[in-house]
């Protein structure tokens, strides 16, 4: 059974990846999609610990 932290991370990254996938088909080049995906991943990795601390999870 996942812990609260696992569920939080799963939900957070799930939402971000869903948003990225919604806009990815609109980008014309694969390198642009890869660059945007990498940037979203870095931002998500930085924000998740901050959000966890803010909500006390």
C-alpha positions as a Markdown table, in Angstrom:
| # | Residue | x | y | z |
|---|---|---|---|---|
| 1 | Unk | 0.0 | 0.0 | 0.0 |
| 2 | Unk | 1.5 | 3.4 | -1.0 |
| 3 | Unk | 2.2 | 5.9 | 1.8 |
| 4 | Unk | 0.8 | 9.5 | 1.7 |
| 5 | Unk | 4.1 | 10.7 | 0.2 |
| 6 | Unk | 3.9 | 8.2 | -2.6 |
| 7 | Unk | 0.3 | 9.2 | -3.4 |
| 8 | Unk | 1.3 | 12.9 | -3.3 |
| 9 | Unk | 4.2 | 12.4 | -5.7 |
| 10 | Unk | 2.1 | 10.2 | -8.0 |
| 11 | Unk | -0.7 | 12.8 | -8.2 |
| 12 | Unk | 1.7 | 15.7 | -8.6 |
| 13 | Unk | 3.6 | 14.2 | -11.5 |
| 14 | Unk | 0.5 | 12.7 | -13.0 |
| 15 | Unk | -1.1 | 16.2 | -13.3 |
| 16 | Unk | 2.0 | 17.7 | -14.7 |
| 17 | Unk | 2.6 | 15.0 | -17.2 |
| 18 | Unk | -1.1 | 15.2 | -18.3 |
| 19 | Unk | -0.8 | 18.9 | -18.9 |
| 20 | Unk | 2.4 | 18.4 | -20.8 |
| 21 | Unk | 0.8 | 15.7 | -23.0 |
| 22 | Unk | -2.2 | 17.9 | -23.7 |
| 23 | Unk | 0.1 | 20.6 | -25.2 |
| 24 | Unk | 2.8 | 18.4 | -26.7 |
| 25 | Unk | 1.0 | 17.6 | -30.0 |
| 26 | Unk | 0.9 | 21.3 | -30.8 |
| 27 | Unk | 4.8 | 21.6 | -30.9 |
| 28 | Unk | 6.2 | 20.9 | -34.3 |
| 29 | Unk | 9.6 | 19.3 | -33.5 |
| 30 | Unk | 10.6 | 16.4 | -31.3 |
| 31 | Unk | 13.5 | 18.3 | -29.8 |
| 32 | Unk | 11.1 | 21.0 | -28.7 |
| 33 | Unk | 8.9 | 18.5 | -26.9 |
| 34 | Unk | 12.0 | 16.9 | -25.3 |
| 35 | Unk | 13.2 | 20.2 | -24.1 |
| 36 | Unk | 9.8 | 21.2 | -22.7 |
| 37 | Unk | 9.5 | 17.8 | -21.0 |
| 38 | Unk | 12.9 | 18.2 | -19.4 |
| 39 | Unk | 12.1 | 21.6 | -18.2 |
| 40 | Unk | 8.8 | 20.6 | -16.7 |
| 41 | Unk | 10.5 | 17.6 | -15.0 |
| 42 | Unk | 13.2 | 19.9 | -13.4 |
| 43 | Unk | 10.6 | 22.4 | -12.3 |
| 44 | Unk | 8.4 | 19.6 | -10.9 |
| 45 | Unk | 11.3 | 18.1 | -9.0 |
| 46 | Unk | 12.1 | 21.5 | -7.4 |
| 47 | Unk | 8.5 | 22.3 | -6.5 |
| 48 | Unk | 7.4 | 19.0 | -5.1 |
| 49 | Unk | 9.4 | 19.2 | -1.8 |
| 50 | Unk | 8.3 | 22.8 | -1.4 |
| 51 | Unk | 4.6 | 21.9 | -1.9 |
| 52 | Unk | 5.0 | 19.0 | 0.5 |
| 53 | Unk | 6.4 | 21.2 | 3.2 |
| 54 | Unk | 3.7 | 23.8 | 2.6 |
| 55 | Unk | 0.8 | 21.3 | 3.0 |
| 56 | Unk | 2.5 | 19.3 | 5.7 |
| 57 | Unk | 2.7 | 16.0 | 4.0 |
